């Protein structure tokens, strides 16, 4: 189950003017660690948003975002490139991550917050539950699983890309308009 990171206040915005001081840096590291422990894999831009909100900042400058990501760089693994760069807990690297997280209703989790590997893992699990499934039904199941609301063109496009990748590497097989685990 997907859980959102803590939102308790850790300090005020002035802390970011003192990141060269160890006490300030330690508080930012704490916010990063707590967020990674709870939400990883996490979109890099979401990590920045969650961390800055804990210091009363809701609009983030590029310099401030870069400073947070520079601190995080020593603490996490990274996959992808901007704007789709995800940060991973070092104990759960993307090449060994085989799970997915159901999104509770009302949680702050958008489609772009879900890494492709998580979508693929959910697809494989849902498909394995039956003998075969039509792509449209699989998409509806994923929309419900990730609490994405309606199956829009953008969501369909993202799911189609994951399906194509799974078909290309043989983990899914298409036959007679239905998908099954390869």
Secondary structure, 3 states (H helix, E strand, C coil): CCCCCCCCCCCCHHHHHCCCCHHHHHHHHHHHHHHHHHHCCEEHHHHHHHHHHCCCCCCCCHHHHHHHHHHHHCCEEEECCCCCCEEEECCCCHHHCCCCCCCCCCCCCCHHHCCHHHHHHHHHHHHHCCCCEEHHHHHHHHHHHCCCCCCCHHHHHHHHHHHHHHHHCCCEEEECCEEEEC
